[in-house]
C-alpha cells in the first residue's frame, strides 16, 4: 500500500532542492511506501504557513520562518534539520569593494543592501557580534528588492549585498566580474532549512514522517556523493534548467559542502536538531519586530521523527566521507 503525501517546497525547483527529486527518482520514497507530490512554493514563510494550515503534509522552510509563522498563531513543527547553517550570505564584486572580501570587519564604513528582512536581521546581528554595527550602513528592505539589490551592487551604489549562497558567484558567471561571498552561517550559530509538518498530521502519521525522513536522508547521501546525478534528477523535473545546469550544480554543492554538514551532524547524525541553536535564533528574532507574539522555541521543533536506528541517519558523516 502506498501513501500519498504532499511536500510543499520553499521555492520553485532549483539546485538547493536536488536531493529530494533524486530521492523520488531513485525510488527511495517508494521503498518507504510513499508517493511524494512536490508543490512549488513562494518562500519559506509561505511553505511554513501552508504546512501549518494542513494544506500540505510536509514542507521545506527556514528556521526563522518557522518561528515567525508560529508567532502569528499557527504551529508549523520542524521535524528535521536539512541545512545546519543559514544560507544567508554577504557578497560583493571585487571591482566594487576594492579588495578581496574575507572578513566581516572589512564592512566598516561601507554600505550594505539586503534583499530580505530576515537576511537583514542576520546581517545586523553579525555586525553587532563583531562590534561594528554602528559603523556599517545597512539599508532598509524595500518590496521586490532582490534583483534591485543585485543591480545596486553592479552599479556600485552599495558596497555589498545580502542574499543567499551563490548569489555572488552567479553574478561573477554572468558578468565576468570577480565576486566574493561571506557565509553568515560561519559566524552565527542558527539553523537554515528544515522539514516541517503540522502537529495534527504528525500525531496521526508518525511512521509516515519517519519514512519520509529516512528516504530524504538517502537522497542527501546519494546527492552528496554523486552531485551530477542529483542535478540530472532536478532537470528531469524541470527541463528548462538544462541551460543553467552549472549554476544549479553550484547551488547544490554550496548547500552540501557549506550548509548541510557540521561537526554536530557527525556526532548526532543526519537531521537532528540542537536546542541551543533554536534558542539562539529565537533570541535574535525576538529582538526585532519579526515575532508578532511570544514564541516558545522549544515547541517549534522535535527530534522524535528522525530515525536514529537507520544507518544512513546515524552513520551519515562516514557515508559522505567526512
N, C-alpha and C positions, 0 to 999 in steps of 0.2 A: 504494500500500500504506500502511495506517495502523498505526502502533504505539500500543498502549495502555500508558499509564504511570499509576501511582498517585501522587497528591500528598497527602501527609499534612499537614493543616492543624495549626496550633498550638492552635486552639480551634474552637468552633462558628462558623459563618459570621457575620461582623459587618463593620462599615464598614471596618475596617483591611484586610480581605481583598477588598474590592470589585474591585480591578484584575484579579485572577485570574479571577473569574467573568465580568467584562467581556471579557477576552481569549478565554475559551471561547465566550461568546455571539456575539461578533463574528467568530468563525471564525479567530482568529489561530493557535490551536493546530492547528486542522485544516489551515490553509495550510502549516504546517510538517510535515504528515503525522502529527500526534499526536491521539490521543483521550485526554484527561486525565480521570481519575476522581478526584474530590475525596473525601477521607476526613476526617471531623470529628475533632478532637483533644481532648486534655486537658492542654494546656500545652506549653511549649517543650521541657522535658526529655523528655516523652513522645514528641513528634514527632522529636526528635533520636535517641532510643533506637530507635524503630520503624524509622526510616530506616537507622540504622547496622546493625540486625539484618537488613536486607533485606526487612522486612515491607512496606515501601513503597519505591518507586523514588526518589522525591524528597520533601522535606519542607520545612516552614517553621518555623524555630526561632531563638531569640535567640542571639547570640554567646556569652553567658555559659553558656547551656545546652550549646552545642557543646563548650566546654572542660570543663565539669563532667562530661558524659557520657563524654568521652574519658578523663578521669581514672578512670573506672570500668572501663576496659579495652576499651571499644567505640571505633569510629572514624568518627563522623559527619564528613563532609567538606563544609565550606562552599564553595559554588561561585559565589555572587553575594551582594552586599550589597543588601538590599531597603530597609532604612532605615539611614541613616548614623549616626543618633543613637538612643540608648536611649529608649524611650517612658516610662521611669520618671519620675514626677512627684511633687513635694511639693505638696499642695493644702490649702486651708483655707477656712473660711467667714468672711467679713468680721466678722460679729457675734460670732464666737468669738475671732478673732485680735485684734480691737480696732482694726485699722488695715489699710490695703492692704498685701498681702504681695508685695513686689517684689524682695527681695534675701535670700540665704541668711543674712546676718549678723543678720537680724531674728529668727532662731530662738534666739538667745542667751537662756538662762533658760526656754526653752519645752520642752514635752513633745511628742514626735512618735510616732505609731503607724504602723508599717509593715505592709503586707498580705502581704509575702512576704520570704523570706530574702534573695533576690538584690537586691531593691529596698532592703532594709535596709542591705546592704553598700554599695551605691552611695551611699546617703544618708550613711553614716558616712565614706566616702571624700571626699565633697563637704565635709562638716564639717571633716574633717582638713585638706583643702586650704585651707580658709578660716581655719584656726587656732582653731576654736571647738568641736572635738569634745567636749572635757571640759565645755563649758558648756551642752550640749543633752542632755536625757534622751531617748534613742531606745529605745522599748520593745522587748522580745523579741517574736518572731513566734510566735503560737500557731496550732494547727490550725484550719482553717476560719475564718481571721481576716479575710478580705477584707471581707465585709459587716459584720462586727463592728467593724472599724476605722471604716467609714463611720458607724455608729451612735454610736461613741465620739466622733467629731467632731461629729455632730449634737447630741449631748447635752452637749458641752463638756468631756468627760472628757480629751481631748487637744487640744492647740492646733493641730496639723496632722496630716495623714495622708500616707502614701506609697502610690501606686498607679501607674496609667498615665494618660497624657494623656487628657483629657476627663472623668476621674472627678469632678473638682470641678465642672465645668460641668454634668454630669448631675445632681448634687445641686442645683445652682442652679436648673435647669429644673424639677426635681421638687418642691422645697420652697420655691421663690421666695425664696431667700436668696443674696445675692451671694457668689460664690466667686472665689478667686484661685489660680492654678496657677503653679508654678515648674518648668520642664522641666530635669531633671538633665542631660540631654544638651547643654544650652547651657553647662555648666560642666565636665563630664567628657568627655574625648575617647575614647569607647568605642562599639562597634557595638551596634545594635539587632537587627532581624530579618534573617535570612539564609536563602537557599535552600540546603538541604543534600541530600547524597546519600551513598551508601557507596562506598568505593573500588572494590569489585568491579563494581558497576553502572557506575561511571564508566569503568573500564578497558574494559569490554565495549561500552559505548554512548556514546562521546564525542559523536557527532553528535546523538544524541537529547537530550542535556543542552544542547548549544548551541542546538538548535532550540527547546527549551522556554524557554530564557532569552531568545532573540530575541522569541518570541511574548509572553512575560511583560513584556518591556520595552515592546512595543507596547501592551499592556494598561495599563501605568502611564502611558504617554504620553497615551493617549486619555482615561483616567480623570481625569488631572490637568487636561486641557483641557476636559473635559465631566463634572464630578462627578455631575450628575443622572443621566446615562446610566449611570455606574458603579453608583450606588445602585439604579437600576432593575434592573440585572443581578443585584445581590445579592438583591434582594427576589424576583426571578424564581426564585432558588434556594430562598428561604425566605420564603413569603408572610406568615408570622407577624410579620415585621419591618416590615410596612407601617405598623402603628400607631406604630412607633418610628422612622419614616423620618428625621426631622430629627436625631435622635441619631446614627443610623448615618451620615448625611451629615457631621455634625460630626466623627465619628471619622475618616472618610476624609480630610476636609480637614486635620485636625490632622496626620495621617500624611503627606500630600502636601506641606503647607506648612511643617511644623515638623521633620519627621524624615527625609524622603526625600532632600531636596536640600541639598547643601553646595557650597562652592567646589571641593572635591575632585572632586565629580561634574562640575562644569563643565570641569575640567581633564582628567579621566581618562575620563569617560563613565559611562553607567548601569551599575551592578552591580559595579564594580571595588572591590577591597579595597586598603587601605593597611596595610603590615606593621606600622608603628609603632602603629596603633590596636589591633591584636591583642595586641601586646606590653604596651600599657597595661592592657588588660582582663585579661590573664594575670597581670600583676603584682598587680592588685587582688585577684583571686580566690585567688592563691597565698598571700596574707597571711591568709586565712580558712580555715575547715575545709570549704569547698565543693569543693576539689580533693582527691580521695581518694588520688591518687598523682601523681608528677611528670608534667607535660604539656609537650610542645614546641609552643608556639603556632604556629610556622611550618608545622607539619604539619597544622594544623587547617583551612587554607584554601588556595584556589588561584584565580588569575585565568585559568587555562587555558581555561575553557569559556565565558567572556564574549567574544562575537564582536565585536572592536573594528573590524572592517571593515563592520559593519552600521550604516547611517546612524542608525537610532533609538538605537543604543547610543552611537556616537561623537558624535552631534550632539544628545544628549538635552537639554542645557540650552537650546539655541536652540529646539528643538521645543516646549518647555513655556514658552517666553517668558521665560527667565531670563537 
